[in-house]
Amino acid sequence: MGVEAWLQKERNEFYSFLFVMIGMMLRLVLVLFYFSLFKYLFLIIGSPVFAYLSEKTTSIIEGREFPFNFSQLMKDAWRGTRLAIRNTVWQTVYVVLLLILSFIPLIGWITPLIALFIECYYYGFSMMDYSCERNKLSPAASINFISRHKGLAIGNGLMFYLMHGIILVGWILAPAYAVIAATLSLHRIKNN
């Protein structure tokens, strides 16, 4: 784009600093974006397993057995997949908006943190929805319920996100942990 040549011609330290910071923020937001898309692919592929794990957790804490129903499991997995795709789209919209904001000095410095919290909210949302579905909430009611419990969704998603830092083991344990934690948390909310 000729920016580097222009900066060398101007020899202005402020402009150089500004463009270096903008470049760093842009790269950081893009890395977060690519990393999040990879995790959503994992959530979509693992949706049947996560639906079953959530059901099994509820069965253990309530002390009752849910009869295995393959068609219900596939229905739960399909719903989880649809909501994961929905969440991917909305998160992408927000990340693109943050990407645009990252060009503004000072605001651009905090956009990666904001992007992280948005990403964590949507991961937690995906994990909490398995329990919402089992409690017969429609997708719209589930969206409404989880939006009223944003802190829980962000906390669950943050642990899911951080556990991915443990190479290979974290990638396997993070979704299981997040589904179980979301199921336990929603069970507690339901009982209150």
Secondary structure as UniProt FT lines:
FT   HELIX           3..10
FT   HELIX           13..45
FT   HELIX           47..62
FT   HELIX           70..101
FT   TURN            102..103
FT   TURN            105..106
FT   HELIX           107..134
FT   TURN            135..136
FT   HELIX           139..148
FT   HELIX           150..163
FT   TURN            164..165
FT   TURN            167..168
FT   HELIX           169..191
//
